Amino acid sequence: MATTNQNVGGLDEDFRYGQLAIEGRLITPDQFDTAMDLAKESKRPLADVLVEGGTVDATTADRLSKALKRILKDERARTEGGVHVKKQIGGYRLIRRIGEGGMGEVYLAEQLSMHRTVAIKILHQKWADDEEFRKRFLLEARAAGKLSHPNIIQVYDVGKYQGLYYFSMEYIDGVTVDDLIRHEGPLGLDKVIDITLQVCEALEYLSAQGIVHRDIKPANIMVMKDGQVKLADFGFIQQAVVDRELMQEGTTIGTPDYISPEQARGERDLDVRSDIYSLGASVYHMLAGKTMYSGSCSSVMRAHIDAVPPKLKSLRGDVPERLVEIVQKMTAKSPIDRQQSPDDVQKDLEVFKLDLAGTSGELPTSKSGILNVINAEKERIVALERKLKDQRVATWVWMGAAIVAIAVAGIFAAMWAGR
């Protein structure tokens, strides 16, 4: 069979082959698990099992096998510094590789015309011949280039040079939250709250622009030396007005460890509440020092859809109950049960900070912080009044029903006595 010749061979390669198929929504996680079991038992390539079972056609299986071969070849060929290091691309001289994502590599570079240090992202060569990925890459750059916010990395330029697609952006001298967790373990409460509030500022701005980021995670949250937070890596943002051009129903994009349930199901019409879930999963990681779920890509995706995560209190006893409740609300399975906007998350956190400051005497001093606390307190009072009103209505209903029941019983008793 043609697919056998194209299969890279080995269980590790089969696993990665399956993950590519899942990410492309060609198979479901359950189909992957079933096919992997058959592949192990029969000692045949996963591609052959999928084709023989009618899960994918031979052409698609062959295309996936070739894509995986290109990926593995690029990984073997890539040195520590990156395949493009010391090259000049357009008006940029590449210095060293500083990161890599699913769509491209990021390099520290010098913009020769401006004599300034920038970061430049280059689309992986394995995707350069794929028209859909080229569109997505350019869309990413153009959408990000229109953004201007202190908590979002600024994009400067986008272009193509000798077959390479790239865009340059602001270079951040700092670390990712993922780095902080790996080096420090669970982060302090004040640091977690400060980071989360700043990311909410960025998400509120993105939402106002009709943009859903779709890949909020600790590795995409940068913390500068002065404490300012920058949201990074727009490899997966989709502008609401254009995502129909690139996205088909059932496509999943995002990092499984922080992916929202609706995103894991491949739903298309996502909104900022999906990013709130991913931010909540990131906050959980910051507080607990570990992700909400662990395991294979498919098992983690399923867990985000229907599994209850380990209790945060059991992993870190000093997390206040109110903060646990805020994180639980952010990571509710249904979007309607979450905070409905980043501003709602900010209000919850500002009120929590106020409660926390009750023991230390530290109160919010910024105008926005004070207004958030006041508005949140008003909303909390209104919610309590509504709850009490509902309880009073329910009480009166029950009392009325009881009175009616007593009266009816009295009437029947009188009638019975009269007989």
N, C-alpha and C positions, 0 to 999 in steps of 0.2 A: 504493500500500500504506500502511496506517495508520502503520507504523513510520517511514516516510520523513518524514512530517509532524512526527513527534515528535523525530526525530534532530536534534541540535544542529548538525551539519555540521562539516566540517573534520577533517583527520587528527588534530590534537591532541585534539579532542573525542572522536573515534573511539577514540583510545588510552585516554583516561580512561573511556570507556564500557566498553571491554574489561576494564580493570582492575577496575571495579565488578562486572562479570560473573564475573571470576576470583575476587575476594574473596568473592562470594556462592556460589561453587562451582557456578555455572550452566554454566560452560564450563571446559575445561582450558587450561593455557598453550599446548599444541600446537594446540588448536582456535582459540585466539585468534590465534596467528601465521599459521595458514593463512587464516583469515577476513580478517585485515588485509591480506595479500597480494592476495586477491581484491578487497577493497574499493579498494585502490590502483589495481589494474589496470582495474577496471570503473568507477572514480570514483563508486561508490555508497556510501551510508552503511553502516557496519558492522552496524547493527541489521538492515537489509534482507538483507545477506549471511547473517547468522546464522539469520534466519527462513527464507529460501529454502533454506538447506542443511539445515534441520530440526534445527539445533543447539539453538535455543530456540523457544518458541512465540510467537505475535504478542502475546499478552497480557503475557507476561513481558518481551519486548523493549520494549513500550510503557511498562511500569512503570519499567524501568531508564532509559529516555530521560527520563521525567518527573523521576525522582530526580536525574539528572545536571543537568537544567535548574535544579532547585531549588538544587543545590550551587553551580553557576556564578552564579546570581542572588545567593545569599548572599555569595559571595566578592566580587562586584562592589559589593554594597551595604555591605560591612563596611569601616569606617574603621580606621585604625591603632590607635585606642583600643579598638575592639570595639563591637559593635552595642548592648550593654547598658550601656556605661560611663556613670557618673554616675546610674544608676537605683538604686532601692531595691527589693530582692527579699526579701520576708519581713522578717526582722529584720536584714538586711545592706545596707549602702550600698557599692555597687561603686565602686572608685577607678580602676582601669585594668586592661586585659587583660595577662596575663603569660604566657599559653601557650595552645596549642590542639592537640587530638588528633583522632582520627578520629570520636569520639563527642561531643565537646563542647569548649567554651572554658573557660579557667581565668582567674579575675579576682582581683586583690588587693582585699580588701574589709574593711570594719570591721563587726564584730558589735556592734550597737548596745547590746544588753542587757549585754554583758560588757566593752564598751570595749576590745576586743582586735582585733588585726590577724589576719585569717585569709585563706586562699585558698578560693575558692568555684568549683566546677565546675558548668557549666550545659549540659544536653543540647542539642545543636544542634536548632534548630527544625525542620529538615528531617526529623528522626527523631521528632519529638514525636507525630506521628499514627501512628507505627508501633508497634503493640502489643508486638511482639517486642523492639524496641529499648528501649521503656520498661521492660519487664520486666528486660532485661539491665542497664540503667542503675541501677534500684532494687536489683537483686541485688548489683551492684557495691558500692553504697554501704553496704548492710546487712552484707554480708560483711566489707568493710573496716572498718566501725564496730565490729566485734567484736574487732578485732585490737589488741594493745597490745605494742609492742616498740620498743626504742630505735633500731633501724635501719629502722623502717617509719613512714611519715608517718601521723599520727593523724587519723582522721576524727571529726568532732564531731557532725554533724547532717545529716539528709536531709529533703527536703520538696518540695512543689509550690506554686507561686505564680503565679496568673493564667496557667495553661497551661504554665509553665516548670518543668521538673524540675531540681533542683539538690542538691548536698550541699556542706557546708563542711568544711574540713580545716585542719590545722596549716600555717601559712605558714613556709616555710624560707628564711631569708636566706642564700643561697648560690648555687652555680652547678651546672649539670649536667656530668657527665663529657663529654658531647658538646661543651659549650662549652669545656671545658679542652682537648680535642683540637684543636678548630678554632683556638684561640688559641695553644696551646703546641706543637702537633704531637705526636709520640710522647711519652708520659709516662715519667717516671723509673721504674726498677724498683721502688724502695721504695714509691712512690705507687700503682703498679698493684697490688702485692701487698696493701697496706693496704686499698685500696678493695675488692678482690676478697674478702678475708677478712671484711670487714664485710657485704658483700652475701650471703655464705654464711651468716652469722648470721641474716639476715632470711629466707633461703630455708629454712634448717633449721626456723625457727619456722613459716613458712607450711606447710611439708610436714607438720609435726606437727598442724596444724589441718585437714589434708585439702585444702589449696588449692594449685593450680598457677597461677602468675602469668600465663604465656603471652606476655608481652611484655617480657622483660628486654632492655634496650638502654641504651647510654650516655645517651640523652636522658631515661631514667627513673631514673637514678642521680644523686642530689643530694649534693653535698659542701658541708658548712657551713664557716664560717670557722675553726672549731676543729678541722676535720679529720673530724668525725663524718659518716658516710655514712647517707643515708636513701633507701630504695627507694620510688619514687613511681609515680603513675599506675596505678591499678587498673582502667583501662578494659577490661581483657581477662581479669582473673582469673576463674576458674570454680571454685566449690566442688565438690569431687568428688561430694558427695551430691546436688547439684541440677543439675549440668551437663546431664543427660539431658533436663531440662525445656526447655532452650533450644537445645541443640546437636543437629544432625542429622549422621548419618554423612557424611563428605565435606566438612565445613565447615572452612575454614582461617581462623584468627584470629591476627594477629601481624604483626610488622614483617619484611619479606622479608630485609633485610640480616643479621638475627640469628636467623631462624626455624630451628627444628630440622627435620631431614629428616622425622620422623614427623608433625610439625605441617604441613609443606609438603604432605605427601601427604593431609592432611585426616583423619588418624586421630583418633578421639574419646577413647580411653582413654589420655590423656597422664599422666605423673607427673613428679616433680621432676627426673628425668634430662633432660627436655625443657628445663627452665629452666637446667640445668647446661650444656647445649649452647649456649643463647643467651648465658649468662654467658661461656662460653669464646670465643664469637665476639666478644663485647664486649671481652674481655681481648686478643684478637688485634688488634682495632682500637686499643686503648689503646697497645699495644706497637709496632705497625707504622705507626700514623697513618693507616691506610686499612682499609676493610672487607675481609673475606675474598674477596668476589666483587663484581663491578660489572656493570651492564647494566640491562635492563628488569626489571620486577617478575617476569615469567614466567621469564626466563633465570636470574635470581638464585635463584628458588625451585628450579628444576631443578638448579642448581649445588649447592645445599645437599643435595640428594638423592643426587647421584652424582658430583660433580666433586671433584677434589683441589685444595685451595686453594694459592696460591703459598707456597713455603717461607718461614717467618717469618725464618729466618736470612738469606735473600737480601734481605729488606727492611730488616732491622736486625741488623747483625753482632754487636752487643754483647749480645744476648740469650743468656744461658747455655743450654747444651743441655738441662739438666735442666728448665728452665722451658718450653722449647719442647716437651718431652715431655709436661709437665703439660697444656699448652694443647691439644696434639694428642689427648690422652686425653679431655679435656672435649668436644672437637668430633668425636669418633668418630661415624661414620655410624650405627652400631647402638647403641642405648641400653645393651646388655649390655656393650659395650666401654668405656663411660665410667666415671668414678667413680660409685658407686651412690647417693651422698648428698652433700649439701653438706659434711658433716663429713669425708668422704673427701677432698674438695678441700682443705679446711682443713689436714688432716694432711699432704697432699702439699706444700702451700705452707709450712707450718711447718718441715718437714724441709729444704726448699729454702732457707729463710731461715737455718737452722742451718748448712747447707753454705756459704752465702754469707757468713755471719758468721765462718767459719773464718779468713778473711784480715783481718777487721777487729777480731775479738775481741768482737763484740757478740752476746750470747746472749739468748734470750727470758727475760723477767723475770716475766711474768704467770703465774699458776697455770695458766690454760687453755692458754697457749702452751706451757709446759713439759710439761703432760700430753699435749697433742697431739703434741709431738715424741716423747715416750717411747712413746706408743701406736703412732705411725706407724713408729718404729724397730723396735718389737716385730713389727709386721706385716711390715715389710720383711725382717727376719731370718727370720721364719717362711716367707715366700715364697721366700727364698733357700735355706733348708734343704729346703723341699719340692722346689725345682728340682734341688738337688744330689742329693736322695734319688732323684728320678726318673731323673737321669742315672746314678746308681750302679746302680739297678735295670736300666736299659737296658744298661749296661756288662756287668753280670752275665749278662743274657739273651744278649747277643751272645757273651760268653765261653763260656757254656754251649753255645750253638749251635755255636760253633767246635769245642769239645771233642768234642761229639757227631759233628760232621762228620768230624773227624780219626779218631775211633774207627771210624766206619762205613767210612771210606776204608781204614783199616788192615785191617778185617775182609775187605773186598772184595779188598784186595791179597793177603792171606794165602790166601783162597780161590782166587784166580787163580794164585798160585804153586803151590798144591797140585795144580792141574790139570796 
